Amino acid sequence: MLSPVVSSILYVFNTVIDLYEFVIILAVIASWLIVFGVLSTRNQMARSLVNFLDALTEPVFRRVRRIIPSIGGIDLSPIIVFIVLEVIRRLVDGYAVYLM
């Protein structure tokens, strides 16, 4: 059984991972809406939202794009980041069980 401190730290860690995954999903959906003309970046509120999402995701996506470029115009970096986040989560959660 995990101690309350380790359990709390794992909860915060998993919550941060969940929030970042949610931000990735929002960024992908926003980019699709812009491409299909549903969302216009001429709208100040939409532009602010897109800039905010880009500020949170682009630094990570850029690092992945250096290693794995777009394939046929499809950007795979959000999928790769999602997979890496899940692997990190499972490693940390699994290691925490053996820690105690």
Residue frames as a rotation matrix with the C-alpha (Angstrom) as fourth column:
MET 1
0.579 0.815 0.000 0.00
0.815 -0.579 0.000 0.00
0.000 0.000 -1.000 0.00
LEU 2
-0.170 -0.633 0.755 1.25
0.593 -0.678 -0.435 3.44
0.787 0.374 0.491 -0.90
SER 3
-0.555 -0.066 -0.829 1.86
0.762 -0.440 -0.475 6.02
-0.334 -0.895 0.294 1.77
PRO 4
0.507 0.839 -0.200 -0.47
0.697 -0.535 -0.478 9.04
-0.508 0.103 -0.855 1.72
VAL 5
0.174 -0.514 -0.840 2.35
-0.281 -0.843 0.458 11.34
-0.944 0.157 -0.292 0.60
VAL 6
-0.844 -0.512 0.161 3.34
-0.032 0.348 0.937 9.16
-0.536 0.786 -0.310 -2.36
SER 7
-0.290 0.834 0.470 -0.31
0.911 0.391 -0.131 8.64
-0.293 0.390 -0.873 -3.23
SER 8
0.566 0.488 -0.664 -0.92
0.345 -0.872 -0.348 12.41
-0.749 -0.032 -0.662 -3.21
ILE 9
-0.254 -0.750 -0.611 2.13
-0.430 -0.478 0.766 13.08
-0.866 0.458 -0.201 -5.36
LEU 10
-0.853 -0.015 0.522 0.98
0.386 0.656 0.649 10.44
-0.353 0.754 -0.554 -7.86
TYR 11
0.171 0.983 0.059 -2.47
0.865 -0.121 -0.487 12.01
-0.471 0.135 -0.872 -7.92
VAL 12
0.456 -0.073 -0.887 -1.04
-0.156 -0.988 0.001 15.45
-0.876 0.138 -0.461 -8.73
PHE 13
-0.634 -0.767 -0.098 1.32
-0.298 0.126 0.946 13.95
-0.713 0.629 -0.308 -11.32
ASN 14
-0.644 0.452 0.617 -1.51
0.708 0.656 0.259 12.06
-0.288 0.604 -0.743 -13.05
THR 15
0.442 0.824 -0.354 -3.74
0.624 -0.566 -0.538 15.14
-0.644 0.017 -0.765 -12.95
VAL 16
0.057 -0.516 -0.854 -1.06
-0.428 -0.786 0.446 17.24
-0.902 0.340 -0.266 -14.65
ILE 17
-0.893 -0.358 0.274 -0.65
0.042 0.539 0.841 14.57
-0.449 0.762 -0.466 -17.34
ASP 18
-0.200 0.912 0.359 -4.44
0.907 0.310 -0.284 14.46
-0.370 0.269 -0.889 -17.83
LEU 19
0.504 0.381 -0.775 -4.63
0.194 -0.925 -0.328 18.26
-0.842 0.015 -0.540 -18.15
TYR 20
-0.361 -0.710 -0.605 -1.82
-0.515 -0.389 0.764 18.37
-0.777 0.587 -0.225 -20.70
GLU 21
-0.827 0.145 0.544 -3.47
0.460 0.731 0.504 15.61
-0.325 0.667 -0.671 -22.72
PHE 22
0.252 0.964 -0.089 -6.68
0.795 -0.259 -0.549 17.65
-0.552 0.067 -0.831 -22.68
VAL 23
0.272 -0.249 -0.929 -4.75
-0.292 -0.942 0.167 20.70
-0.917 0.226 -0.329 -23.93
ILE 24
-0.813 -0.580 0.055 -3.31
-0.163 0.317 0.934 18.58
-0.559 0.750 -0.352 -26.76
ILE 25
-0.415 0.748 0.519 -6.81
0.860 0.508 -0.044 17.46
-0.296 0.428 -0.854 -27.76
LEU 26
0.528 0.612 -0.590 -8.04
0.419 -0.791 -0.446 21.08
-0.739 -0.011 -0.673 -27.72
ALA 27
-0.153 -0.677 -0.720 -5.07
-0.443 -0.604 0.663 22.20
-0.883 0.421 -0.208 -29.83
VAL 28
-0.892 -0.147 0.428 -5.69
0.255 0.620 0.742 19.49
-0.374 0.771 -0.515 -32.42
ILE 29
-0.002 0.974 0.228 -9.42
0.941 0.080 -0.330 20.28
-0.340 0.214 -0.916 -32.61
ALA 30
0.452 0.133 -0.882 -8.70
0.071 -0.991 -0.113 24.02
-0.889 -0.011 -0.457 -32.88
SER 31
-0.583 -0.724 -0.367 -6.25
-0.359 -0.176 0.917 23.42
-0.729 0.667 -0.157 -35.73
TRP 32
-0.713 0.408 0.570 -8.83
0.670 0.636 0.383 21.30
-0.206 0.655 -0.727 -37.56
LEU 33
0.328 0.906 -0.269 -11.51
0.773 -0.421 -0.474 23.96
-0.542 -0.052 -0.838 -37.07
ILE 34
0.123 -0.371 -0.920 -9.18
-0.294 -0.899 0.324 26.60
-0.948 0.230 -0.220 -38.51
VAL 35
-0.856 -0.505 0.116 -8.24
-0.074 0.342 0.937 24.43
-0.512 0.793 -0.330 -41.50
PHE 36
-0.554 0.716 0.425 -11.90
0.832 0.493 0.254 23.67
-0.028 0.494 -0.869 -42.31
GLY 37
-0.743 0.170 0.648 -12.91
0.136 -0.909 0.394 27.33
0.656 0.381 0.652 -41.95
VAL 38
0.258 0.852 -0.456 -15.17
0.713 0.150 0.684 26.84
0.652 -0.502 -0.569 -38.96
LEU 39
0.609 -0.181 -0.772 -12.96
0.624 -0.491 0.608 28.97
-0.489 -0.852 -0.187 -36.73
SER 40
0.625 -0.372 0.687 -11.43
0.425 -0.576 -0.699 32.21
0.655 0.728 -0.201 -37.98
THR 41
-0.082 -0.745 -0.662 -8.25
0.996 -0.091 -0.020 33.61
-0.045 -0.660 0.750 -36.50
ARG 42
-0.514 -0.001 0.858 -9.54
0.263 -0.952 0.156 37.07
0.816 0.306 0.490 -37.39
ASN 43
0.663 0.744 0.077 -11.76
0.051 -0.148 0.988 36.74
0.747 -0.651 -0.136 -34.34
GLN 44
-0.015 -0.727 0.686 -9.80
-0.729 -0.462 -0.505 38.13
0.684 -0.508 -0.523 -31.37
MET 45
0.367 0.216 0.905 -11.11
-0.868 0.430 0.250 35.53
-0.335 -0.877 0.345 -28.91
ALA 46
0.994 -0.006 0.106 -10.36
0.047 0.918 -0.393 32.63
-0.095 0.396 0.913 -31.26
ARG 47
0.460 -0.882 0.098 -6.89
-0.087 -0.155 -0.984 34.01
0.884 0.444 -0.148 -31.97
SER 48
0.022 -0.416 0.909 -6.20
-0.952 -0.287 -0.108 34.32
0.306 -0.863 -0.402 -28.24
LEU 49
0.687 0.301 0.661 -7.30
-0.530 0.830 0.172 30.73
-0.497 -0.469 0.730 -27.64
VAL 50
0.934 -0.358 -0.013 -5.19
0.228 0.623 -0.749 29.40
0.277 0.696 0.663 -30.50
ASN 51
0.221 -0.892 0.395 -2.15
-0.415 -0.452 -0.789 31.41
0.882 0.011 -0.470 -29.36
PHE 52
0.199 -0.071 0.977 -2.59
-0.975 0.089 0.205 30.09
-0.102 -0.994 -0.051 -25.81
LEU 53
0.878 0.177 0.444 -2.85
-0.164 0.984 -0.067 26.48
-0.449 -0.014 0.893 -27.00
ASP 54
0.760 -0.650 0.010 0.13
0.144 0.154 -0.977 26.94
0.634 0.744 0.211 -29.33
ALA 55
0.144 -0.726 0.672 2.21
-0.784 -0.498 -0.370 28.38
0.603 -0.474 -0.641 -26.50
LEU 56
0.315 0.038 0.948 1.51
-0.821 0.513 0.252 25.29
-0.477 -0.858 0.193 -24.42
THR 57
0.760 0.129 0.637 1.94
0.049 0.966 -0.254 22.64
-0.648 0.224 0.728 -27.12
GLU 58
0.934 -0.325 -0.150 4.28
-0.209 -0.155 -0.966 23.92
0.291 0.933 -0.213 -29.83
PRO 59
0.142 -0.954 0.265 7.54
-0.990 -0.143 0.012 23.66
0.027 -0.264 -0.964 -27.84
VAL 60
-0.097 -0.122 0.988 6.89
-0.393 0.916 0.074 19.96
-0.914 -0.381 -0.137 -27.27
PHE 61
0.796 0.470 0.381 5.53
0.162 0.442 -0.882 19.32
-0.583 0.765 0.276 -30.76
ARG 62
0.740 -0.566 -0.362 8.55
-0.659 -0.507 -0.555 21.08
0.131 0.649 -0.749 -32.31
ARG 63
-0.198 -0.849 0.490 10.95
-0.878 0.376 0.297 18.68
-0.436 -0.371 -0.820 -30.58
VAL 64
0.081 0.310 0.947 9.00
0.078 0.946 -0.316 15.69
-0.994 0.099 0.053 -31.87
ARG 65
0.940 0.333 -0.076 8.83
-0.026 -0.152 -0.988 17.15
-0.341 0.931 -0.134 -35.40
ARG 66
0.253 -0.927 -0.276 12.63
-0.953 -0.289 0.095 17.35
-0.168 0.239 -0.956 -35.49
ILE 67
-0.587 -0.465 0.663 12.75
-0.446 0.869 0.214 13.58
-0.676 -0.171 -0.717 -35.10
ILE 68
-0.481 0.537 0.693 9.57
0.719 0.694 -0.038 12.55
-0.501 0.480 -0.720 -36.96
PRO 69
-0.924 0.136 -0.357 8.52
-0.281 -0.874 0.396 14.91
-0.259 0.467 0.846 -39.76
SER 70
0.037 0.997 -0.075 5.00
-0.687 -0.029 -0.726 15.10
-0.726 0.078 0.684 -41.19
ILE 71
-0.803 -0.204 0.560 4.00
0.183 0.809 0.558 12.13
-0.567 0.551 -0.612 -43.30
GLY 72
-0.553 0.585 0.593 1.90
0.778 0.108 0.619 13.07
0.298 0.804 -0.515 -46.31
GLY 73
-0.476 0.329 0.815 0.96
-0.142 -0.944 0.298 16.38
0.868 0.026 0.496 -44.72
ILE 74
0.682 0.696 -0.227 -0.25
0.077 0.240 0.968 14.69
0.728 -0.677 0.110 -41.53
ASP 75
-0.163 -0.713 0.682 1.41
-0.699 -0.404 -0.589 15.89
0.696 -0.574 -0.432 -38.34
LEU 76
0.308 0.230 -0.923 2.01
0.252 0.916 0.313 12.91
0.917 -0.329 0.224 -36.06
SER 77
-0.650 -0.715 0.256 3.56
-0.043 -0.302 -0.952 14.89
0.759 -0.630 0.165 -33.21
PRO 78
-0.120 0.622 0.773 0.37
-0.953 -0.290 0.085 15.06
0.278 -0.727 0.628 -31.07
ILE 79
0.809 0.417 -0.415 -0.03
-0.341 0.907 0.247 11.28
0.479 -0.058 0.876 -31.28
ILE 80
0.061 -0.886 -0.460 3.63
0.352 0.451 -0.820 10.70
0.934 -0.112 0.339 -30.39
VAL 81
-0.650 -0.266 0.712 3.41
-0.467 -0.599 -0.650 13.10
0.599 -0.755 0.265 -27.43
PHE 82
0.360 0.868 0.343 0.25
-0.885 0.200 0.421 11.36
0.297 -0.455 0.840 -26.26
ILE 83
0.731 -0.127 -0.670 1.95
0.081 0.992 -0.099 7.95
0.678 0.018 0.735 -26.39
VAL 84
-0.345 -0.938 -0.042 5.07
0.240 -0.045 -0.970 9.22
0.907 -0.344 0.241 -24.59
LEU 85
-0.397 0.271 0.877 2.95
-0.795 -0.578 -0.181 10.81
0.458 -0.769 0.445 -21.85
GLU 86
0.704 0.710 0.006 1.08
-0.638 0.628 0.445 7.54
0.312 -0.317 0.896 -21.31
VAL 87
0.416 -0.649 -0.637 4.34
0.348 0.761 -0.548 5.55
0.840 0.006 0.542 -21.18
ILE 88
-0.608 -0.650 0.456 5.79
-0.129 -0.486 -0.864 8.00
0.783 -0.584 0.212 -18.64
ARG 89
0.030 0.716 0.698 2.60
-0.937 -0.224 0.269 7.83
0.349 -0.662 0.664 -16.56
ARG 90
0.861 0.347 -0.372 2.64
-0.254 0.927 0.277 4.03
0.441 -0.144 0.886 -16.48
LEU 91
0.036 -0.928 -0.371 6.34
0.379 0.356 -0.854 3.89
0.925 -0.110 0.365 -15.66
VAL 92
-0.632 -0.261 0.729 5.99
-0.454 -0.638 -0.622 6.35
0.628 -0.724 0.285 -12.79
ASP 93
0.316 0.833 0.455 2.85
-0.914 0.139 0.380 4.70
0.253 -0.536 0.805 -11.43
GLY 94
0.797 -0.048 -0.602 4.39
0.020 0.998 -0.054 1.25
0.604 0.031 0.797 -11.69
TYR 95
-0.259 -0.962 -0.082 7.65
0.257 0.013 -0.966 2.36
0.931 -0.271 0.244 -10.12
ALA 96
-0.342 0.186 0.921 5.80
-0.767 -0.622 -0.159 4.02
0.543 -0.761 0.355 -7.23
VAL 97
0.765 0.641 -0.057 4.18
-0.520 0.668 0.533 0.70
0.380 -0.378 0.844 -6.34
TYR 98
0.547 -0.642 -0.538 7.59
0.531 0.762 -0.370 -0.95
0.647 -0.083 0.758 -6.05
LEU 99
-0.261 -0.649 0.715 8.97
-0.147 -0.705 -0.694 2.06
0.954 -0.286 0.088 -4.17
MET 100
-0.063 0.334 0.941 6.82
-0.966 -0.255 0.026 1.41
0.249 -0.907 0.339 -1.15
